[in-house]
Amino acid sequence: MNTRGIDIVALILVIVGAINWGLIGFFEWDLVAAIFGGMYTVASRIVYALVGIAGIYSLTFFGRIRGEM
């Protein structure tokens, strides 16, 4: 997978995380936990971890944007 593909996957995961946090903030409802059977299931924890890694990876976007200016 090239860098562009990884960027797209990271962006999708960050969007999933943002939507999930929005739902938690506005409605006190965790979509990931609802889909995967609870906040502490292995599947939910994997999704949360992937979203966190994607968020950290997405910080590299700032450096690349700055390099383009």
Backbone bond lengths (Angstrom), bond angles and torsions (degrees), N, CA, C in turn:
res aa  C-N    CA-C-N  psi(-1)  N-CA   C-N-CA  omega(-1)  CA-C   N-CA-C  phi
1 M - - - 1.460 - - 1.526 108.03 -
2 N 1.306 116.32 129.75 1.460 120.53 -179.98 1.529 110.91 -78.88
3 T 1.326 115.69 174.65 1.468 120.80 -177.82 1.523 111.66 -61.03
4 R 1.318 116.73 -38.61 1.474 119.88 179.93 1.528 110.65 -62.17
5 G 1.326 117.14 -40.70 1.464 120.92 178.37 1.523 111.70 -63.98
6 I 1.325 116.20 -42.52 1.464 120.41 178.04 1.529 109.93 -64.55
7 D 1.327 116.51 -40.24 1.465 120.56 177.71 1.524 111.09 -59.20
8 I 1.325 117.15 -43.08 1.465 121.21 -179.25 1.517 110.95 -65.59
9 V 1.338 116.95 -44.25 1.473 120.57 178.38 1.524 109.90 -62.21
10 A 1.337 117.01 -43.49 1.463 120.86 178.95 1.522 110.67 -61.68
11 L 1.323 117.13 -43.06 1.461 120.66 -179.89 1.529 110.90 -63.75
12 I 1.318 117.32 -42.24 1.469 120.79 177.75 1.522 110.56 -60.99
13 L 1.335 117.34 -44.34 1.463 120.27 179.89 1.524 111.75 -65.90
14 V 1.327 117.42 -37.77 1.465 120.45 177.56 1.528 109.91 -65.45
15 I 1.321 117.41 -39.13 1.462 120.68 177.75 1.521 110.40 -65.27
16 V 1.333 117.53 -42.69 1.474 121.00 176.62 1.520 109.70 -58.02
17 G 1.333 116.36 -44.96 1.462 120.12 179.24 1.519 112.46 -63.28
18 A 1.329 116.23 -41.22 1.464 120.15 179.75 1.529 111.24 -65.18
19 I 1.318 116.32 -42.74 1.469 119.71 177.63 1.524 109.94 -62.81
20 N 1.324 116.29 -44.07 1.466 119.70 -179.75 1.529 111.09 -61.12
21 W 1.352 117.05 -44.72 1.466 119.71 179.18 1.518 111.48 -66.36
22 G 1.323 116.95 -35.17 1.465 119.67 175.52 1.521 111.52 -62.54
23 L 1.323 116.18 -42.86 1.471 119.84 178.06 1.524 111.66 -64.56
24 I 1.333 115.86 -38.70 1.467 119.39 177.46 1.528 109.83 -65.12
25 G 1.317 116.48 -45.14 1.464 120.83 -178.10 1.514 114.05 -65.68
26 F 1.321 116.80 -43.16 1.465 120.32 -176.16 1.529 113.81 -85.43
27 F 1.322 116.53 -36.67 1.469 119.60 -170.95 1.524 114.44 -123.80
28 E 1.353 117.24 1.28 1.465 121.97 -176.85 1.528 111.00 54.00
29 W 1.332 115.62 41.78 1.462 121.44 -178.77 1.518 109.22 -131.04
30 D 1.322 116.39 123.65 1.464 123.38 -177.88 1.523 108.85 -97.43
31 L 1.329 117.24 106.68 1.459 122.56 -177.56 1.523 111.63 -63.02
32 V 1.323 117.50 -43.91 1.463 120.81 -179.17 1.525 110.38 -61.17
33 A 1.324 116.93 -45.60 1.467 120.54 178.63 1.522 110.82 -63.94
34 A 1.323 117.25 -37.95 1.468 120.52 179.17 1.525 111.16 -65.20
35 I 1.319 117.06 -39.43 1.465 120.31 -179.22 1.525 111.65 -72.29
36 F 1.313 116.81 -41.22 1.457 120.79 -172.03 1.531 114.76 -102.42
37 G 1.307 117.75 11.69 1.461 120.37 171.17 1.504 116.69 86.60
38 G 1.299 118.59 21.36 1.459 121.25 177.05 1.505 111.75 132.82
39 M 1.318 114.14 159.51 1.451 120.91 -175.90 1.528 112.60 -69.82
40 Y 1.314 117.89 -27.50 1.456 121.31 -172.65 1.519 113.79 -105.82
41 T 1.336 118.04 11.23 1.455 119.51 175.97 1.522 108.71 -72.82
42 V 1.323 115.61 158.13 1.459 120.46 -179.05 1.528 110.37 -59.58
43 A 1.319 117.10 -43.67 1.473 120.70 -178.59 1.529 111.19 -61.74
44 S 1.326 117.46 -44.17 1.470 120.34 179.02 1.517 110.84 -63.38
45 R 1.300 116.47 -42.67 1.465 119.72 -179.13 1.518 111.37 -65.06
46 I 1.333 116.95 -34.76 1.465 120.09 176.44 1.525 110.02 -65.47
47 V 1.330 116.77 -44.59 1.470 120.28 178.81 1.520 109.94 -61.85
48 Y 1.329 117.76 -46.61 1.465 120.72 179.17 1.532 110.57 -59.31
49 A 1.327 116.99 -42.55 1.470 121.25 -179.60 1.527 110.79 -64.98
50 L 1.331 117.11 -43.46 1.464 120.58 179.10 1.526 111.48 -63.81
51 V 1.326 116.86 -39.53 1.470 120.39 177.23 1.533 109.71 -63.76
52 G 1.315 116.94 -41.81 1.471 120.48 178.14 1.518 112.25 -63.63
53 I 1.324 117.01 -43.98 1.470 120.88 177.65 1.528 110.03 -63.30
54 A 1.332 116.50 -41.37 1.467 120.31 178.66 1.518 111.01 -62.86
55 G 1.331 117.31 -37.99 1.458 120.91 177.53 1.516 111.64 -63.98
56 I 1.308 116.31 -43.13 1.465 120.11 178.51 1.527 109.97 -66.05
57 Y 1.330 116.87 -44.58 1.465 120.76 177.82 1.528 110.65 -59.96
58 S 1.312 117.18 -37.45 1.467 121.46 -177.38 1.522 112.57 -64.86
59 L 1.310 117.58 -18.72 1.464 120.07 174.91 1.531 111.06 -60.77
60 T 1.334 116.88 -26.00 1.464 119.42 178.70 1.521 111.60 -67.45
61 F 1.330 118.08 -19.11 1.461 120.72 178.11 1.527 110.77 -60.28
62 F 1.319 116.71 -36.57 1.468 120.12 -179.22 1.522 111.22 -61.93
63 G 1.312 116.72 -43.26 1.456 120.50 178.39 1.511 112.40 -64.41
64 R 1.315 116.41 -39.34 1.465 120.26 179.44 1.514 111.05 -70.98
65 I 1.323 117.72 -38.27 1.468 120.56 177.29 1.517 109.54 -64.56
66 R 1.319 115.94 -43.68 1.465 120.20 -179.23 1.520 110.25 -63.01
67 G 1.342 116.51 -36.79 1.460 120.78 179.63 1.520 112.56 -67.67
68 E 1.333 117.22 -24.28 1.462 121.57 -179.65 1.520 112.54 -81.75
69 M 1.323 117.38 -16.33 1.471 120.52 -175.96 1.512 110.55 -82.03
